[in-house]
């Protein structure tokens, strides 16, 4: 659905041909029916531990490989400037800026990369042994709220026990942070044995404004899991930094780890952000061939999958703020709070995989996002599939392409990190 607020651009004949090719490439993209044709899925499992493991050997190998990126390229469109700052990545999944301005990036195939967005130089911090099959692999990333005084990272990734794939939430030490080549240290497994699959695997990780650790999990290809409270799949989880349920979680009567559940009935949550004033959590979520959604999370809320989608208006279920049919595959999201792009302040921004653009949702009430006044579409089909977005310390936006994920058409510089600021 493209609302009247869309920003239109004049497209040259060459760009139009490229856009057509891009659309052909993503017709099988996330959020559409072809994604659901995968049939190899893990069986449903239940975690059996009574709490997080406090000691676990690292699942990493270390390297100090440093790579220089290609010279930056710039595109100006509709008053915005997009500049490529990092190239040569492989399916970047999440990005987090460190306090010193360097950018930490997870790649789905298992690498953790530290990038200097001013020079384009990237350094491999470590590799995690992941089961990178389909949509599974190394995914979400969060910094400890006390970072860098507490130099720890929180990540989700898919691993194999030799016969079955599972998802895991772990905390990692980051060693030698002030140096140009920090490295991953000891791993502590917080939540383990979460069902995984080559589709709908999740997973975003973020600390909310009250210090809770939030983790999104897809249904791993089995929609029935989303309606079961004995499965962590198809849920949004909320926990302490030690992997224990938050004190006011809605299902504390359930045995651990199911007491971690905050909301349920989710198909494939791909973005997670918190309102800067209310602290409320919001997710972007993929539908099947219809009803991609933006949802405002409620404690204990059931969001309907697989029984309902879109604005069904049925008692006992929570409707989305907005839904799209045909699907667009919304991914990483944030609330913009910078000064570089003042017209976006307070808006909900996200990138899309299938439609390959940047979306700006202007709320009817900036103080509490519950309805959309205007939708704007920027850089439509300019860079291919887009998976992650973050706001830099300079107030600019940084977006990551996902053209090596098996559904895109990677170019010689992909995958890329692109900075977006105002054109002067």
BAMI-597758 format. One line per field, with one value per residue (C-alpha): residue in one letter; x negated, y negated, z. Coordinates in Angstrom, 1 decimal, decimal comma. Layout:
N
aa: (a|...)
c1: (X|...)
c2: (Y|...)
c3: (Z|...)
# end
This chain:
424
aa: (x|x|x|x|x|x|x|x|x|x|x|x|x|x|x|x|x|x|x|x|x|x|x|x|x|x|x|x|x|x|x|x|x|x|x|x|x|x|x|x|x|x|x|x|x|x|x|x|x|x|x|x|x|x|x|x|x|x|x|x|x|x|x|x|x|x|x|x|x|x|x|x|x|x|x|x|x|x|x|x|x|x|x|x|x|x|x|x|x|x|x|x|x|x|x|x|x|x|x|x|x|x|x|x|x|x|x|x|x|x|x|x|x|x|x|x|x|x|x|x|x|x|x|x|x|x|x|x|x|x|x|x|x|x|x|x|x|x|x|x|x|x|x|x|x|x|x|x|x|x|x|x|x|x|x|x|x|x|x|x|x|x|x|x|x|x|x|x|x|x|x|x|x|x|x|x|x|x|x|x|x|x|x|x|x|x|x|x|x|x|x|x|x|x|x|x|x|x|x|x|x|x|x|x|x|x|x|x|x|x|x|x|x|x|x|x|x|x|x|x|x|x|x|x|x|x|x|x|x|x|x|x|x|x|x|x|x|x|x|x|x|x|x|x|x|x|x|x|x|x|x|x|x|x|x|x|x|x|x|x|x|x|x|x|x|x|x|x|x|x|x|x|x|x|x|x|x|x|x|x|x|x|x|x|x|x|x|x|x|x|x|x|x|x|x|x|x|x|x|x|x|x|x|x|x|x|x|x|x|x|x|x|x|x|x|x|x|x|x|x|x|x|x|x|x|x|x|x|x|x|x|x|x|x|x|x|x|x|x|x|x|x|x|x|x|x|x|x|x|x|x|x|x|x|x|x|x|x|x|x|x|x|x|x|x|x|x|x|x|x|x|x|x|x|x|x|x|x|x|x|x|x|x|x|x|x|x|x|x|x|x|x|x|x|x|x|x|x|x|x|x|x|x|x|x|x|x|x|x|x|x|x|x|x|x|x|x|x|x|x|x|x|x|x)
c1: (0,0|-1,5|0,3|0,5|-2,6|-4,9|-7,8|-8,0|-11,1|-11,9|-13,6|-15,8|-15,5|-18,5|-17,4|-13,9|-15,5|-17,5|-14,4|-12,5|-15,4|-15,4|-11,7|-12,1|-14,8|-12,8|-9,5|-10,5|-11,6|-10,7|-7,1|-5,7|-4,3|-7,5|-9,2|-6,7|-7,5|-10,5|-9,7|-12,7|-12,0|-13,2|-10,8|-9,3|-11,4|-11,1|-14,1|-14,8|-17,2|-16,0|-18,0|-20,8|-24,2|-26,7|-29,8|-30,1|-33,1|-33,3|-31,7|-34,2|-37,4|-39,5|-41,1|-42,5|-41,8|-41,4|-39,9|-39,6|-36,4|-36,0|-35,8|-32,4|-29,7|-26,9|-23,2|-21,1|-17,4|-14,4|-16,5|-18,5|-22,0|-22,9|-26,7|-28,2|-30,6|-31,3|-31,4|-32,2|-30,0|-28,0|-24,4|-24,8|-22,0|-22,4|-24,4|-25,3|-27,4|-30,0|-30,5|-33,7|-31,8|-32,9|-30,2|-29,7|-28,0|-26,8|-26,8|-24,4|-27,2|-28,8|-31,2|-31,2|-32,8|-34,0|-33,8|-35,1|-32,4|-34,8|-37,6|-35,7|-38,1|-36,6|-38,1|-36,9|-36,3|-35,5|-33,5|-30,7|-30,1|-26,6|-24,2|-23,7|-20,9|-18,3|-17,3|-19,2|-22,6|-24,1|-21,3|-20,5|-23,1|-22,8|-25,3|-25,2|-23,4|-26,6|-28,8|-31,8|-32,3|-30,7|-32,2|-29,7|-27,5|-24,3|-23,6|-21,2|-22,4|-21,5|-23,6|-23,4|-23,7|-24,6|-21,1|-18,8|-19,2|-18,4|-18,5|-20,4|-20,7|-24,2|-26,3|-29,9|-32,8|-34,5|-38,3|-40,8|-38,0|-40,1|-42,5|-42,0|-41,5|-39,2|-38,1|-35,3|-36,0|-34,0|-30,5|-27,7|-24,6|-21,4|-18,6|-19,1|-17,3|-14,9|-13,4|-15,1|-14,4|-15,6|-12,6|-11,0|-14,0|-14,0|-15,7|-16,3|-17,9|-17,7|-17,7|-14,6|-14,5|-14,0|-17,0|-15,1|-16,6|-14,1|-14,4|-12,1|-11,7|-9,9|-7,8|-10,7|-8,3|-5,6|-2,8|-1,3|-4,2|-3,1|0,1|-1,6|-3,0|-5,3|-7,3|-9,5|-9,0|-6,6|-7,1|-8,7|-10,8|-11,7|-14,3|-17,1|-20,7|-21,2|-18,5|-15,8|-12,2|-11,6|-9,9|-6,6|-6,5|-2,9|-3,3|-5,3|-3,1|-4,6|-7,7|-11,1|-11,9|-8,3|-8,0|-10,2|-7,3|-6,1|-3,8|-2,8|-1,0|-3,9|-5,0|-8,3|-9,2|-12,1|-12,5|-12,3|-12,3|-11,2|-9,2|-11,5|-8,7|-6,5|-9,1|-6,6|-8,0|-7,2|-8,0|-7,9|-6,5|-6,3|-3,0|-2,6|-1,4|0,6|0,7|-2,9|-2,5|-3,8|-2,7|-2,7|-3,5|-1,2|-2,2|-0,6|0,9|1,8|1,2|3,1|0,8|1,5|5,3|5,5|3,6|4,1|6,8|9,2|10,9|11,5|11,8|8,8|6,3|4,3|4,6|1,6|1,1|0,8|0,7|-0,4|1,1|-0,7|-3,6|-6,7|-8,9|-9,6|-12,8|-15,0|-13,3|-13,8|-12,3|-14,4|-15,6|-18,4|-18,7|-20,3|-16,9|-14,5|-11,4|-11,8|-12,1|-9,6|-8,8|-8,9|-11,4|-12,1|-13,7|-12,2|-13,6|-11,0|-10,2|-13,8|-13,1|-13,2|-9,8|-8,9|-5,7|-4,7|-2,5|0,7|-0,7|-4,4|-4,1|-2,4|-2,6|0,8|1,8|0,2|0,8|-1,5|-3,7|-6,7|-8,9|-12,5|-15,2|-12,8|-14,7|-18,0|-20,2|-18,4|-17,2|-17,6|-17,6|-19,1|-18,9|-20,5|-21,0|-24,6|-26,1|-26,3|-22,5|-22,6|-20,8|-22,8|-21,2|-22,5|-21,8|-21,0|-21,7|-23,8|-21,0|-19,9|-17,0|-18,8|-21,1|-24,4|-26,5|-30,3|-30,3|-27,6|-26,7|-27,0|-26,4|-25,0|-24,8|-21,7|-21,7|-20,4|-21,6|-23,2)
c2: (0,0|-3,3|-6,2|-9,8|-10,9|-9,1|-11,1|-10,8|-11,0|-11,2|-8,0|-7,8|-5,1|-3,3|-3,4|-2,2|0,9|1,5|1,1|3,7|6,1|5,5|6,1|9,4|10,4|9,8|11,3|14,3|12,1|12,1|11,4|13,1|16,5|18,0|17,6|20,1|22,8|24,0|27,4|28,4|27,3|28,4|30,2|28,3|28,5|27,3|25,9|28,0|25,9|24,1|21,0|19,5|21,1|19,0|20,6|21,8|22,1|19,5|20,4|18,1|18,1|15,0|13,1|9,6|9,2|5,6|4,5|1,2|0,4|-1,2|-5,0|-6,4|-7,0|-9,5|-9,7|-12,8|-12,4|-14,4|-16,6|-13,7|-12,5|-8,8|-8,0|-4,6|-4,4|-0,6|2,1|5,7|7,1|10,4|10,0|7,5|8,2|5,6|2,5|0,8|-2,3|-2,3|-5,4|-6,2|-6,3|-3,0|-0,7|2,9|5,1|8,7|10,7|13,6|16,1|15,6|12,7|9,8|6,7|3,4|0,6|-3,0|-4,9|-7,8|-5,8|-2,7|-0,3|2,8|5,2|8,7|8,9|12,6|15,4|17,4|21,0|20,6|22,8|20,2|22,0|19,9|17,1|18,6|17,6|14,7|12,1|9,6|7,5|5,2|3,4|3,6|0,5|-0,3|0,1|-0,5|-0,4|3,1|4,2|6,9|7,7|9,7|11,6|14,2|16,9|20,3|23,3|27,1|29,9|32,2|33,2|30,2|26,4|24,2|20,5|19,1|15,8|15,3|12,6|12,1|10,2|7,7|7,7|4,9|2,5|-0,7|0,9|0,9|4,7|5,7|9,4|11,5|13,2|15,6|16,5|16,9|18,7|17,0|18,8|22,0|24,6|22,3|23,9|22,6|22,9|21,7|19,3|17,0|17,4|13,9|12,2|8,7|8,0|4,6|3,2|1,2|-2,1|-0,3|2,0|5,1|7,2|7,8|10,6|11,3|14,8|16,0|19,1|21,0|22,1|23,6|21,2|23,3|22,5|18,9|19,8|22,2|21,0|24,0|22,7|19,5|19,3|16,7|14,6|11,5|12,2|9,9|10,7|9,4|9,2|12,6|14,3|14,5|13,2|9,6|9,1|7,8|10,2|11,2|15,0|15,5|18,4|20,4|22,5|21,1|20,4|19,7|17,1|15,0|14,5|10,9|11,2|14,0|14,8|13,4|14,8|13,2|10,0|8,3|4,9|3,7|0,1|-1,8|-5,1|-7,9|-9,3|-6,5|-3,7|-1,4|1,3|1,6|4,3|4,7|8,1|10,1|11,5|14,4|12,9|10,2|8,1|7,1|5,1|2,6|3,5|1,7|4,4|5,0|7,2|10,6|9,4|12,0|10,7|13,5|15,5|17,9|17,5|13,7|11,1|7,4|5,4|8,1|6,3|9,6|9,6|11,1|10,1|7,0|5,2|3,7|-0,1|0,3|3,2|3,6|5,8|6,6|7,3|5,1|7,1|4,5|5,0|2,9|-0,1|-3,1|-6,3|-9,2|-11,6|-13,5|-17,1|-16,4|-15,4|-17,6|-16,8|-13,2|-13,9|-11,7|-9,6|-5,8|-4,7|-1,3|0,3|3,0|6,1|6,9|3,3|2,2|-1,3|-3,5|-4,2|-7,1|-6,9|-10,2|-9,6|-11,5|-12,1|-12,3|-11,8|-8,4|-6,5|-4,8|-5,9|-7,0|-10,5|-10,1|-7,5|-8,6|-6,3|-7,2|-5,8|-3,3|-0,4|-2,4|0,0|3,4|5,2|3,3|5,1|2,9|-0,8|-2,8|-6,4|-7,5|-9,8|-12,4|-12,3|-10,7|-7,5|-4,4|-1,6|1,8|3,7|7,5|8,4|11,5|13,1|15,4|13,2|10,2|9,3|8,4|5,8|5,6|3,4|5,4|5,6|2,0|-0,4|-3,7|-7,0|-9,2|-12,9|-16,1|-17,3|-20,7)
c3: (0,0|-1,0|0,7|-0,7|1,2|-1,2|-2,5|-6,3|-8,3|-12,0|-13,1|-16,1|-18,7|-17,4|-13,8|-14,8|-16,4|-13,3|-11,1|-13,2|-12,8|-9,1|-8,8|-10,7|-8,3|-5,2|-6,3|-4,2|-1,3|2,3|3,1|0,0|-0,7|-2,3|1,2|2,5|0,0|2,1|3,5|5,5|9,0|12,4|14,7|17,6|20,7|24,3|26,3|29,3|31,3|34,4|33,9|31,7|31,6|33,3|31,8|28,2|25,9|23,2|19,9|18,1|16,1|16,2|13,3|12,9|9,2|8,1|4,8|3,1|1,3|-2,1|-2,6|-1,6|-4,1|-3,6|-4,8|-4,2|-4,4|-3,1|-0,9|0,7|0,1|0,2|0,5|0,5|3,4|3,7|1,0|0,6|3,5|3,4|4,5|7,4|9,8|12,6|13,3|16,6|17,0|19,7|21,8|20,0|16,6|15,2|13,9|15,0|12,4|12,5|9,3|8,9|7,9|11,4|11,3|13,7|12,0|13,3|10,7|10,6|8,6|8,0|6,4|5,2|6,9|8,4|10,9|11,8|15,5|15,5|14,0|15,6|14,5|13,1|11,1|8,2|6,3|4,6|6,9|9,9|11,2|13,2|13,6|16,4|18,3|21,4|23,5|27,3|28,7|30,6|27,6|27,4|31,2|30,9|27,5|26,7|23,7|23,4|20,2|18,8|16,4|15,0|15,7|15,1|17,5|14,6|13,7|14,5|14,3|17,3|18,2|21,1|23,0|24,3|26,0|24,8|26,3|24,1|24,7|23,9|23,0|22,9|20,4|16,6|16,7|19,6|19,7|21,1|24,5|26,7|25,8|28,3|27,0|28,3|26,5|24,5|22,5|20,7|17,6|14,4|10,7|7,3|7,2|9,8|12,1|13,6|15,4|16,7|20,0|21,9|25,4|26,2|28,1|31,4|31,0|29,9|27,1|24,3|21,7|18,7|17,5|14,3|14,1|12,4|9,6|11,8|12,5|15,2|17,4|17,5|19,4|21,9|25,2|25,4|22,6|22,3|18,6|17,2|20,3|21,6|24,7|27,6|30,1|32,4|31,2|32,9|30,8|33,6|33,1|33,9|37,2|35,6|32,6|31,8|32,0|35,2|36,0|33,2|33,8|32,6|29,8|28,8|31,5|29,2|26,8|26,5|23,5|21,1|17,9|15,7|12,3|11,6|13,5|11,7|13,4|17,0|18,3|21,4|21,5|22,8|25,1|26,1|26,0|24,3|22,1|18,3|15,8|12,1|11,0|7,8|6,7|4,2|0,9|2,7|5,8|6,6|9,8|12,3|15,8|19,1|21,7|24,7|27,6|27,0|23,7|21,1|17,6|15,9|13,7|12,1|12,6|11,9|10,0|9,5|11,2|12,0|14,9|16,8|20,6|22,4|19,7|19,0|15,7|14,0|13,7|9,9|7,4|3,8|1,1|-1,2|1,2|1,3|3,8|6,5|8,3|10,7|12,3|14,6|15,9|14,5|17,1|15,4|14,1|10,7|9,3|11,3|9,2|10,3|14,1|16,0|12,9|12,7|10,1|8,6|5,6|3,4|1,8|-0,9|-1,9|-1,4|0,0|3,1|4,7|6,9|9,0|10,4|13,5|14,1|17,6|17,9|21,6|21,3|18,0|17,5|14,0|10,8|9,4|6,4|4,7|2,7|0,5|-0,2|-2,4|-4,0|-5,6|-5,5|-3,5|-3,7|-0,6|2,7|6,1|8,8|9,9|12,7|13,6|13,9|16,5|13,8|13,4|10,0|9,1|8,2|6,2|5,2|2,1|2,0|-1,6|-0,8|1,1|-1,8|-2,9|-4,3|-7,2|-5,6|-7,3|-7,1|-4,0|-2,0|0,6|1,6|4,5|3,2|5,1|4,5|5,4|4,0|0,6|0,8)
# end
